[in-house]
Amino acid sequence: MFSIIKRLFIWWLDCTIGTWLHTVLRGTRVGEDEQGNTYYRSKKGDRRWVIYNGDIEASRVPPEWHAWLHHIAALPPSESAPERKPWEKDHLANRSGTAAAYAPPGSLRRGGTRSHATGDYEAWTPDSTAER
């Protein structure tokens, strides 16, 4: 019983019953990415969406699937594998708010000590003799 209530109201944990019902009645499965997210298009072909595997976080959609979802690419990556460039890195989801998030030098998460100033900075001070 709790599972049904959870699916009705807690959209951030999984797809809602409305999304699931819409997918079953009007969707056609197109493919799946390496994270297990499943991609669908409407039977008419005009709408595209994703059902996430796990956390519902938009940054978990790889670039090639993002292009297809936003109608930038006509064919999904499952039908036409895009050529991978040698300079491309593997997709990473947004890590903000996690322990893996970037911390610049001098931040409290990296010890809180900054390197000493090099002396090349000169603070601005207003010229008191200038006319107004």
C-alpha positions as CSV (number, residue, x, y, z in Angstrom):
1,M,0.0,0.0,0.0
2,F,2.8,2.4,0.9
3,S,4.4,1.7,-2.5
4,I,1.3,3.0,-4.3
5,I,1.1,6.1,-2.2
6,K,4.8,6.7,-2.7
7,R,4.5,6.4,-6.5
8,L,1.5,8.8,-6.4
9,F,3.2,11.6,-4.6
10,I,7.0,11.2,-4.3
11,W,8.1,11.9,-7.8
12,W,11.8,12.4,-7.0
13,L,12.3,8.7,-6.1
14,D,10.9,7.1,-9.2
15,C,8.5,7.9,-12.0
16,T,4.9,8.6,-10.8
17,I,2.0,6.4,-11.6
18,G,0.9,9.1,-14.2
19,T,4.2,8.9,-15.9
20,W,4.3,5.2,-15.8
21,L,0.7,5.0,-17.2
22,H,1.5,7.5,-20.0
23,T,4.6,5.5,-20.9
24,V,2.7,2.2,-21.0
25,L,-0.2,3.5,-23.1
26,R,1.5,6.1,-25.4
27,G,5.2,5.3,-25.3
28,T,7.6,3.3,-27.4
29,R,10.9,2.2,-25.8
30,V,13.8,3.6,-27.8
31,G,16.9,2.6,-25.9
32,E,18.9,2.6,-22.7
33,D,22.1,4.3,-21.7
34,E,25.0,2.9,-19.7
35,Q,23.5,4.1,-16.4
36,G,20.3,2.2,-17.0
37,N,18.1,5.2,-17.8
38,T,15.4,4.2,-20.3
39,Y,14.3,6.5,-23.2
40,Y,10.9,6.6,-24.8
41,R,9.1,8.5,-27.6
42,S,5.4,8.9,-28.2
43,K,3.8,6.6,-30.7
44,K,3.2,9.7,-32.9
45,G,6.9,10.5,-32.6
46,D,6.6,14.1,-31.4
47,R,7.4,13.7,-27.7
48,R,10.5,12.2,-26.0
49,W,11.3,11.4,-22.4
50,V,13.5,9.5,-20.0
51,I,12.7,7.2,-17.1
52,Y,15.7,7.4,-14.7
53,N,17.3,4.4,-13.1
54,G,17.8,5.7,-9.5
55,D,18.1,9.3,-8.7
56,I,16.1,11.7,-10.9
57,E,18.8,14.1,-11.8
58,A,18.9,15.7,-15.3
59,S,22.7,15.8,-15.3
60,R,22.7,12.0,-15.4
61,V,21.6,12.1,-19.1
62,P,24.7,11.6,-21.4
63,P,25.3,14.2,-24.1
64,E,24.2,12.0,-27.0
65,W,20.9,11.2,-25.4
66,H,20.4,14.8,-24.3
67,A,20.7,15.8,-28.0
68,W,18.1,13.3,-29.0
69,L,15.7,14.3,-26.1
70,H,15.9,17.9,-27.2
71,H,15.3,17.1,-30.9
72,I,18.9,18.2,-31.8
73,A,19.5,14.7,-33.2
74,A,16.9,13.0,-35.3
75,L,17.9,9.4,-34.5
76,P,18.6,8.1,-31.0
77,P,22.1,6.8,-30.1
78,S,20.7,3.3,-30.0
79,E,19.9,3.5,-33.7
80,S,22.9,5.5,-34.9
81,A,25.9,5.3,-32.6
82,P,27.6,8.7,-32.8
83,E,31.3,8.7,-33.6
84,R,33.3,9.2,-30.4
85,K,36.0,11.8,-30.6
86,P,39.5,11.0,-29.1
87,W,39.3,14.1,-26.9
88,E,35.9,13.2,-25.4
89,K,35.7,12.1,-21.7
90,D,33.2,9.7,-20.2
91,H,30.0,11.4,-19.0
92,L,29.9,12.4,-15.3
93,A,26.8,13.4,-13.5
94,N,26.7,16.7,-11.6
95,R,28.7,16.2,-8.4
96,S,27.7,19.5,-6.6
97,G,26.7,18.9,-3.1
98,T,28.5,15.6,-2.8
99,A,31.9,14.7,-1.4
100,A,33.2,14.5,-5.0
101,A,32.4,18.1,-5.8
102,Y,35.2,20.4,-6.8
103,A,36.9,22.3,-4.0
104,P,39.3,25.1,-5.0
105,P,42.6,25.6,-3.3
106,G,42.2,27.4,0.0
107,S,38.6,26.2,0.6
108,L,37.7,24.7,4.0
109,R,37.3,21.3,2.4
110,R,40.9,21.3,1.3
111,G,42.4,22.4,4.6
112,G,41.5,26.1,4.5
113,T,45.1,27.3,3.8
114,R,45.8,29.5,0.8
115,S,49.1,30.2,-0.8
116,H,50.7,33.4,0.1
117,A,50.2,36.5,-2.1
118,T,52.9,37.0,-4.7
119,G,52.9,40.8,-4.4
120,D,51.7,41.5,-7.9
121,Y,48.4,42.9,-6.7
122,E,48.0,46.6,-5.9
123,A,44.8,47.6,-4.1
124,W,42.8,50.5,-5.6
125,T,42.5,53.6,-3.5
126,P,40.5,56.7,-4.6
127,D,42.6,59.7,-5.5
128,S,41.8,62.3,-2.9
129,T,43.2,65.1,-5.0
130,A,41.1,64.5,-8.1
131,E,38.5,67.1,-8.9
132,R,34.9,66.1,-8.8
